């Protein structure tokens, strides 16, 4: 169940709804994978955001991760959904990171 008052964001991929939580730990994990979040946000605002960065940030915020959830499967599901569906979710995650809950 998504708790928007805690900053959680829903991502629907096919028949699965993922809960994205832009917590400190998850955002630090994203930075370790893609570099500083301010640079990612800057790239997004200039239209230079890579697909890899976008999907990696979303993956880092997925909770709970389970033994049956694999990053490559998640990434493929993201590609099937398309950028038009992923971009608003990425934006919501970044807004939570910038503005807090």
Residue pairs with C-beta under 8 A, 6 or more apart in sequence:
2 8
2 9
2 10
2 17
2 19
5 101
6 21
6 101
7 21
7 22
7 96
7 100
7 101
8 19
8 20
8 21
9 19
9 20
9 21
9 22
9 61
9 89
9 92
9 93
9 96
10 17
10 18
10 19
10 20
10 89
11 17
11 18
11 19
11 20
11 58
11 62
11 86
11 89
12 18
12 81
12 85
13 74
13 77
13 78
13 80
13 81
14 77
14 80
14 81
16 77
18 62
18 74
19 62
19 63
19 64
20 58
20 61
20 62
20 63
20 89
20 93
21 61
21 63
22 61
22 93
22 94
22 96
22 97
23 61
23 63
26 60
26 61
26 63
27 37
27 60
27 61
27 97
29 60
30 37
30 40
30 56
30 57
30 60
30 61
31 37
33 56
33 57
33 60
34 40
34 52
34 53
34 56
34 57
37 57
37 94
37 97
40 49
40 53
40 57
40 94
41 94
41 98
43 49
43 50
43 53
44 54
44 90
44 91
44 94
51 83
54 83
54 86
54 87
54 90
55 74
55 75
55 78
55 86
57 90
57 93
57 94
58 74
58 78
58 86
58 89
58 90
58 93
59 71
59 74
59 75
61 93
62 69
62 74
78 86
